[in-house]
Amino acid sequence: MTLTPQDPFIHLEDINDKNHTWVTKHSDRTLGEFGGRDFKARKDAITEILSAKDKLDVGTKRGEWIYNFHTDGDHPRGLWRRAKVEEYLTKEQSKISWDVLLDVGKLGKKEGESWVFQGARLLYPTYDRALVTLSPGGSDSNVVREFDVGKKKFVKNGFSKPESKGSMDWVDRDTVIIGADFGEGTMTESGYPRTARLWKRGTKLDHAPVIIEGDVSDVVAGASYDQTPGHERLIAYRATDFRTTVMYESSIDAVLAGNSTATDGSATQPDVRREVLLPRTAEVGVVRDWALATLRHDWVLDGETFTAGSVLVLPYSSALDGPRSSDIQVLYKPTESTSFLDVTNTATGLVITILDNVKTRIFFAADPHVDPTAEVNEWQLVEVTPEVAEFATVSIAAVDPLESGDVWMVISDFLTPSSLYYGPVSREELRVRKLRSAPARFDAEGLEIRQLWAESTDGTNVPYFVVGPTAALNGTQQARALLDGYGGFEVSRLPSYIATYGKVWLEEGGVYVVANIRGGGEFGPRWHQAALKANRNKAYEDFAAVAKDLVERNITRVDGLAAIGGSNGGLLMGNMYTTYPELFGAIVCRVPLLDMKRYSHLLAGASWMEEYGNPDTDDWAFMEQYSAYHNVGDGPHPPILLTTSTRDDRVHPGHARKFHALLEEQGFETYLYENTEGGHAGAADIDQQALMTALVFSFIDKKLAQ
């Protein structure tokens, strides 16, 4: 890349030997500064937790087997394995006989590659073959290989996707859908596949017919195949931006006959695809003979307004023909305190998770075409929330959405290890029984959880969770605090058991705080959209308000308060550093976005312009205000730790590198650590996770006032 006067450190974006040497020097300096005795003790404690063999093994049912991916100290890269359903449901966890299918660490050593397991798709309904996804060093790029489950080995000359971003999935035993880099012009500007192809066994991949082709400016184009018996269908889509998707029903026979459509809409033969005529900004799904739509914006149809954040259900045929308002049933409509979080499809209906002031509630709606007692075509939502602790998060997953009305339920909070439950859900109740719990990994005696609220600059009330000693939460004995946040892409931050943080921070008397700031999804689309583009400052004002509130409540003081965030949360940290430096004693900025002038030209950055804006247009007028790289100023600033990964192919490591170089040049206290692998997660195995976490807390411990 060309060095420019406007960006004196642009050369650090290059992934080359010279920059690797520079990065190694700075990473070694960081480890030298914080890698002493306390660091080793923390790393050992974290490694022990991550290496434990008695983790809660949550699995996926396929046929008569439960499939699970497990890591421990002997297998830091993990084992893909399975156990009989009957054993999994009836035996103590330690007595379950697991059948190991793939040892990822052994595979990596054999092939000389740092493989990270990214999942496996089993062939329905036999489940004797799988498409196993592996990524080198934990990057978003991956390879997919066909695996013989019975023989426990990859199929010679089987389906194989070359390394690139993309995916592969089954249609039937001899047909897959593949999205990949097929050569020049086949990837979008965001770095994702712009075509999905139908590949038959025994044919050349180069000759696989195109199911759909998107434009180079799209985020991604892809396809999937619905295996539901009696409702098999090929669905194709174009994500034209991060929140807008054009969805079609296609036909396998038509694709094989060559009836695909090019980017400009032209076709040599009639296009048999039919668009699903629901709002393109909605999140749309198909369940049997129904279509679901979760609205991101108000939708006016036949004079009736369906509110943003609502969950709608209608006959799938109506969605194809063009719906009328009378076809639509509103399953859920948001209120000031509630928002939709998730939906799970079972063989008998839908389980919907709602947030109510950032606390989970569970509802069930029976499919009237499946439930013989239901009134025809009428869905009814019934609350089935189990009795749990006030701040517990309840997560629901279908056991087997094609064959069963049963669900897995996992319950956890900041201080309570996760517990797994199993059982049926119906209009009457969620009748689950507890299978097992993970053991406690830290001493939670004397700790409690509270939800507090801070008032932001514009008067908006912002909730946050605070976990720590009762005296600190009461404001009678200050403690050092770590404030965590994200605030983007409609992602909700909920209570969960963070064993490693509990061991090296909470157990040592620290306070941990999670801020539910705007930009996230805690109150639905309105909460997210309140901090988009020119209003991005709202997220930063909210986070700053929480920081101030912690000090005002005497929970902590400024020199005892650290902030932490990663990815979009790294951009949040950058803005805390540049705009609110007086509020923090230290900042940890992980795999961050920081240079908002360059972000859309680096890796997947172009896909996020609906969130942040386009810096090559007039948007730069407001984007420059929250581009941390362009707003360092004269200081003073708190010490900052920047962490990234060379193999991060989502958010470019150049952001952290350049910011560190700029701060160092200006004489500010800055530390950089770049892991050579790990992808956007920042770490690829147990040892790397332990190192990164120990480094963070050693930095915080050393830089915050005691």
N, C-alpha and C positions, 0 to 999 in steps of 0.2 A: 504494500500500500504506500501511497505517496505521502511524505511528510508535508503538512500544510502549516502555514503560520497560525491559522485559527486553532489548530489542535497539535501542540508540540509533542504530544505523546501518542499520536495515532499509530506509530510503529509498534507499540505494545499490543495492538490487536492481532498482529501476526503470530501464528503458531509455528515457531521455528526454533532452531537450536540456540540462537543468540538470546532470544527472549526466555527460553527455558533456563538458561544459565542465570539470567537476571532474576527470574522468579525464584529459582533455587536459593540464590544468595539471600533474598529477602525473607523467604520462608524459613531458612535456617536461622536467620537473625531472630525471627519471631519465636521459634522453638527454643532458641538459646535464652531468650528473655523470660519465657514463661514455663520452660520445661524442667523445672527443678523437682525437688522431693515431693512437694504438694501436688504437682502435676502428675507425677508417677502414681501417687496414692489414688488420685481421682481416676486416672486411666485404668488402674487395676480394679477399682470398685465398679466402674462402668463396664469394663470387660467381663467381670464376673456376672453382672446382670444380663448382658447381651449374650453371654455364652451359656446361660442356664439351659438345662435339658428339660426342665419342668414348666416351660412356657405354656400358655393356654393355646392348644392346637385347634384352631378353627378351620373347618374344612368345607369342601364343596361336594355335594352328593351327585354322582353320575352312575346310574344303574345301581348295582349292588355294592358300590365302593364309595368311600369318602376320600377325596384327594386333598392333599395338604402340602404346603411348602414350609420347611422347617430349617432353622439355623440354630447352631449351638457352637460351643467352643471347639469341638472336634470337626465341625463342618461349617466354617465361617461363610462359605459361599452358598451353602444350603443343599438340602435334599428335597427333590420332588418325589413324593411317596403316596401310598394309599393304604387304607385299612377297610375291612369289611364293615358295612353299615351297622350290623348287629353288635359287633364289638365296640364300635365307637359310641353307640348309644347306651350300652349296658355296663361296660367295664371301666374301672379306674384308668385314668390317663396313662399311668406308668405301666399298665398291664396290656395296653393295646398293642397288637402285633402289626407293625408297620412294614409294608412291602416297599422297599426303596426302588424307584424306577430310574432315577437319574441323580448321580452325585455330580453337582455342577463344578465343585472344586477339582475333582479327578478329571473331568472332561477338559477343564481349562489347562491343567498341567499336561495332559496328553496332547492337546492341540496347540500348546504354547500361546494361549489367548486368555485374557482376564475376563472370562465370561461372567455376566450377571443375569440371573434367571428373571424373565419378565412375564412368565405365565405360559399356559398351555391350553389349547382349545381341542376338546375331545370330539370325535366323530359321532354324531347322533345317528341311529339309536344304539349302535353296537359298542361304542366307546373303546374299541380295540386299537384305534389309531389316534394320534394327537399331532397337532401342529405346535411345536415348542418354540417359543420366542426367547432369544438370547441377545444381550447387548454387550458390546465390547467396552469394558470399563464403566458400565452403567450409563452410557450415553443414550440419547433418544434414538439414534440409529440402531438398527437391529438386523439380525438374520432370523429366518423362520425355517425350521426343518421338520420333515415328517418323521414321526416316531412310532415304532411298533410297541404298543404297551405290553403285550404278552411276552414278547422276546426281550423287552427292555433295551432296545437299541434303535438307532436311527435307521430308516429304510434306505437301503442302497438304491440310488437312482430315483428316490422318491421326490415328492414336491420339496422344493428348496427356494426360498426367497433370498436374493443377494443382499449384502449389507447396504442399507439405506434407511431413512425414515419410511415408515409404512407398516403394512400388516398383511396377514394372509388368514383366511378363514374357510371353513368347509361349506360346500353346497351339498355334495354327496361324496361317496368314496373315491370317485374318479374326477371330481371337479372342485376347484377352489376359486375364491375371489382373491385377487392380489392387487395391492397398491404398493408401488415401489418406484425407485429411480430407474427408468428404462432407457436413460440416455438423454442427450441434449434436448432441452425444451419440455421434458416430462415432469418437472417439479415446479411448484409455485414459487413466487417471490418470497414466501414465508418458509420455504424449504421443505414442503410436504408434497406428497404425490398429487398430480393434477389429473390422473386417470385411475380408474379401477377397471381391471380386466378379468375375464372369465377364462380360466386356464384348465384345459382338459389333460388328464394323464396321458403321457405318451406323445404329446405335441410340444413343439418348441415354444418357449415363453414369448419369444419375439413375435409369434404368430397368434398369440392369445387375443381374441376379439375384445374391443373396448366396450365396457358397459356404459361408462359415462366419462366425459372429458370436460374439465373445467377450464376456466381462463387462468392465465399465468398470474393475474392479480388476485385470484381467489386465495383463501387460506388453504383449503384442501378439497379434493373431490374423492368420493369413496362409495362403497356399496356394502350391503349385508344381506344375508339370506335368513328369513324367518323359518325355522324348522317346526313350528307348531303344527301338529297333525291336523289336516283339514284346512289349514290356513297358510300353507307354504306360499311364500312370495319373495320376490327379489326387490329390494329397496335400494335406490341409488340417491345420491345427494351431492349438492355443491354448497360448501360453506363459503359464501361470498365475502363474509367478514366474520369476526369472532362471534357475533351474536345474530347472524342472519344466515339461514340455511334454506335452500330450495330442495324439496324432497319429492321423489318420483317413485311410482311403482313401475317396474319394468318386467321383462319376460325372458327367461332363460332361452327359450326357443328362438325368440326374436334376436337376442344377442348373438347366438350361434349362427343365425342366418345373415348377420351383418347389419342389422337395423340399429346401429348406434348413431348418436348425434354428435357432431363436432362442436367446438367451442362457440362458433358463431351461429349455431342453430341449424346449419345446413346438414343435409343427409342425402346420400345417394338413393336410399330407400325410405319409405314412410316410417316415421318415428312412432313406435308403439307405446312409448312411455307415457304415463299420465301423471301430471303433477298432483300432489296432495294439496288441496286448495284451502289450506289453513294459513294463518299469519306466518310469514317467513321468519319473523323475529321470535316466534313462540318456540318452546321446546316441545317437539312432537314425537309421539311414540305410537306404535300399533300393537294392540293386544287382542288376539283372536279376531273377531269381526268388529272391533271398536278402534277408534282413534282417540288418543289423549293429547291435549294441548295445554301446556302451562304458559300463560301469557306473560310477556315481559312489558307489554304496553297495552293500554285500553284498546279494545276491538269493537268497532261499531258495525253491527250486522242487522239489516232490516230494521234500522231505527233503534235497536236495542244495544246497550253498551255493556260489554263484558269487561270487568275491571282487571287491570294489570295485577298479576300475582295470583289470579284465579286458576283453578284446575278444571278443565272442561272435558266432557266425554260425549262422543257422538258416534253414530254408525260409521264405520270405515267407508262404506259405499257412498255416504253423503259427503265425506271429506274429498272423495275423488270426483264426484259429480258437481260439487259446489254446494256447500252447506247453507241451510236456512236456519234462522235463529230458533225455530221450533224443533230442529233436530238436536239441539244442544242441551245437555244437562250440566249444571254447575255443581261439580263435586265439592269444591271448596272455594270460598271467597275470603280474602284476607281482611283483617281488622287492623286497628291501630297498633295492637300489641302482637298480632300473630302473622306468620308467614309460612308458605310452603317450603319444606326442606327436601323431601324425597318421596318417591313412590316405588313400591316393590310389587311386581306381578306374581301372583300365585296361580295355580290351576283353577282356583275358585273365585278369585276376585283381586282386589287391589288393597294393599296396605299403604296408607299415606302417613308420613311423618310431618308434623306441624311444629314450628317453633312458637312458643308463647313467652314473650319477654326472654328469649334465648334459652328456654327450657323445652325439652321435647315432650310432645304428646302424640299418641298413636291412634289412628282411626282405620276402620275397615269398611270397604264397600263390596258387597257380593255382586258378582257378574250375573245380571238377571237372565242371561242366556245359558248359564251353567247351573245356578241355584234354582231348583224346582219350586221352592217356596216363595221366591221373589216375584213381585208383580212384573209383568212383561215390560222390558225396556226401561225399567225404573231402577236407577242406582240410588242407594241410600247410605249415607256416611254415618257410621256409628263409632263412638269413641270406645277404645279398648285399652287405654293407657294402664299399664300395670302399676302397682304400688311400689315406688322406688324412693330413694333419698331425694331431697329437694333439688339438688344440683346434679343429679345423675343424668348421663346421656344414654338414651335407649336407641340402639341400632337394630334394624330389622332386615333380614335377607331371606329370600325364598329358598327352601331346601331343594326343591326341584320344580321350577315353574311350569314345566310341561306335564308333570304327572301328579303333583301333590299340592294340598292346601296347607302344608306344614311350613313353619318358618323357624329360622335360627334367630335368637334374640341375644344381644350382647349388651350388658349394662356395666358402666364404669363411671367414675368421677375422678377428680384430681387426687384423692386420697385413698380410694378403694380400688383394688385390682379388678380387672375385668372378669365377669362371670358369664358363662354361656348357658343359654336355655334353649329348649326345643319343644315344639308342639304345634297343634293346629290353631288357626285363627278363623273366626267366623263372625257372623252378625251378633252372636250371643256373647262371645268372649275371646280373649287371647289366653288359651289354656296351655301354658307352657310349664315344663318342669326343669329344674336346674340340673345340668349335667356335671359341670365342674367350674372351678375358679382358678385363676392364676394366684400363686402365692404372693404375699406382700414382699416388696423389695426394699422398703425403707420404713423407718419408725415414724408413724404418723401421730403418735401420742402428743397431745397438746396442740395439734394443728386443726384448723377449721377452714371452711370455705364460706365466703360471703359474696353476694352480688351487690355492687355499689353503683352509683350513678354520678357522672360528672356533667357539668353544664358547659357546652362548647361556646365558642365565640358568638355564634348567632342565636344562642339560647336553646339549641337542641340538646336534649338529655341523652347522654351516651352511657350505656351500661358497660360494666367491666367486672370480671371475676377476680377475686383476690384470695390467695391461699397462703396461710402462714400461722405463726403463733398467735394465740388469742390476744395476748397483751399488745402485740403490734397492731392487730386489726382493731383493737379498742382504742388505739392511739395513746396508750399509757407507757409503751416501751418501744421506741423506734427500732427498726430493723433495716438491714440492707435489702433492697428490692430489685427485682428484674421484671421489667415491663415489656411484654411481647405483643406484637401486632402485625396485621397484614393489610386489611382494608382495600381489597380490590377483587375484580372479576366475580362478584357476587358469592364469594367464599365465606362461609360462616365458621367462626372459631368457637368450638364447644368444649365443655369439660371432658378431659380424658386422663387416664392414669399415665403419667410420664415418669416411669420408674427411675430413669437416670437423673433427671432434674430433682426428683424427690430425694435421692441418695446424697448428691453432692451439693445441694442447695437448701432444700426445705429442712432436711435433717440437721443441717448445720446452722439453723436459725434464720435463714433467709425467707423472704416473701416473694411469691411468684404471682404475676398479674397478667391477665389476658384481656386486652381491650377490644370491644366489639364496635369498632369505628365504622363510619360511613365508607362506602365503597365495597363493603362486605355484603353478605346476604342475610344477615340476622333479622331484618325486617322486610325482606323481599326486594322486588325490583326498585322500589322507591328509595330504599336505603343505598342500594348499589348506584343507581343513576344520579343520586344527589352529589356524588363525588367524581363524576366523569369529566374528562377533558378540562375545560376551563374552570370547573369547580373542584379540581383535584385538591385544592387547598383545604377543602372541608375535612377530608380524611386526616390531614396533618394537624389542623386545628383541634379535631376531636382527640387525637392521640396526645397532643400537648395538654389538653384540658384534663385528661386522665392523670398525666404526670403531675400537674399542679395540684389536683385533688388529693393525690396520695400524700403530698407534702402538707397540704392544708389540714388533712385529717391526722397528721402527726404519725402516720404509719412509717414514713421514712423521711429522709431529708435529701436535698439535691445531691450532695456529694456521696450519698449512699444509694443513689438510684441509677441503675443501668437500663438501657433499652436494647432490644434485640428484634431482628426481623430478617427474613430472607426472600429473595426473588423480588416480587412487587413490594414485599415488606422490607427488602433492602433499599428500594427507592424511598420508602417511608423513613428508614434510618438515615439515608442521605439528607433528607429534608429536616430531620431532627438536628442533624449535625450543622447544617448551614443556617437554618431559620430559628431553631430553638436551642442553641447550644447551652444557654444558661440554665436549662432544666435538668441536665444530666451530668453524672459523674463519669460515665463511660458509655460507649456505644459499640455494639456488635452488629456488623453489616455483612450478611451472608449471601452468596451467589447473587449479587445485586444488579439491578438496573441503576445507572447513575448518569450516563451521558445520553440525554434525551434528544440531542441533535443527531446522534449517530445510531440510536437503538433500532430504528426501522430498517437499517441497512445491514444489520448484523443478525445472522442466524434466523430464528423464528420471529424476530422483532416486528416484521411487517404485519404479522397476524394480530397485533395488539393495538393497532391504530384506532379502533373503535373505543378502546379504553382510554388512551392517552391523547390521541391526536396525531396529525401528520406534520412532522417538523419541517417538511419541505414546502409547506403552504403557509398561509397566514396564521395557522395554529401556533407557529413558533412564538408568536407574541405572548401567548399565555404559557406555553410549554417551557419557555426559557426560565420562567419564574420558579418552576419546580425541578429544573434540571440541576441536580446537586453539583455536577461537574463544572457548571458555569456560575456557581453562586457561593464559592467557598468564602470569599471576603477576607477581612483582616483578622478575624478571630476576636477573642480567644475561643478555642474549641476544646471539648473534652477529648481524652484519648480514644482512638477508634481502632478496632480490629476488623479487618476486611478478610473474608474467606471466600474462596472460589475453587473451581475445578478446571483443569486443562481440558478434560473430556466433556465439559458442559457444552452441549450443542443446542441448547435452548436459549439461555442467557449467556452472552459471550463473556469469557473471563477478562476480556479487555476493559470492561467497565471497572472492575475492582483494581486491575493493574494500573490503569491510567489515573484513577482517583488517588491511589496510594502514591504514585509518582508525583502528582501535583501537590499533594499535602506535604510530602517530604521536601520538595523543592521550596515550599513556602515556610518550612521550619516547624510544622505542626507535628504533634506526637501521633504517629500512625504505624500500624503493624499489618503486614500482609501474610497470609498463608494460603498457598495454592496447592491443593491435592492434585496429583497427576492423573487420577481417575475419579470415578464417582458420579459423573454426569451432573445433572441439575440437583440431585440429592446431596452432592458434595462428598459422598463416601460410598464405596463399593462393597465393603464387607465389615465384619465386626470390629476388627482392629482399627480400620480407618474411622468408623463411627466413634469408637472410644477415644481415639486421639483427638478428633475434631471437637467432641463434647468436652473433654478434659481441658483442651486448649481454651475454649470459650470461658469456662468457669475459673480457670487459673488466671486468665486476663482480668475478669471481673473482680475476682478476689483481691488481686494485687492493686488494681486501680481505684476501687471504691474505698472510701473511708471506712475504718473499722467501727 
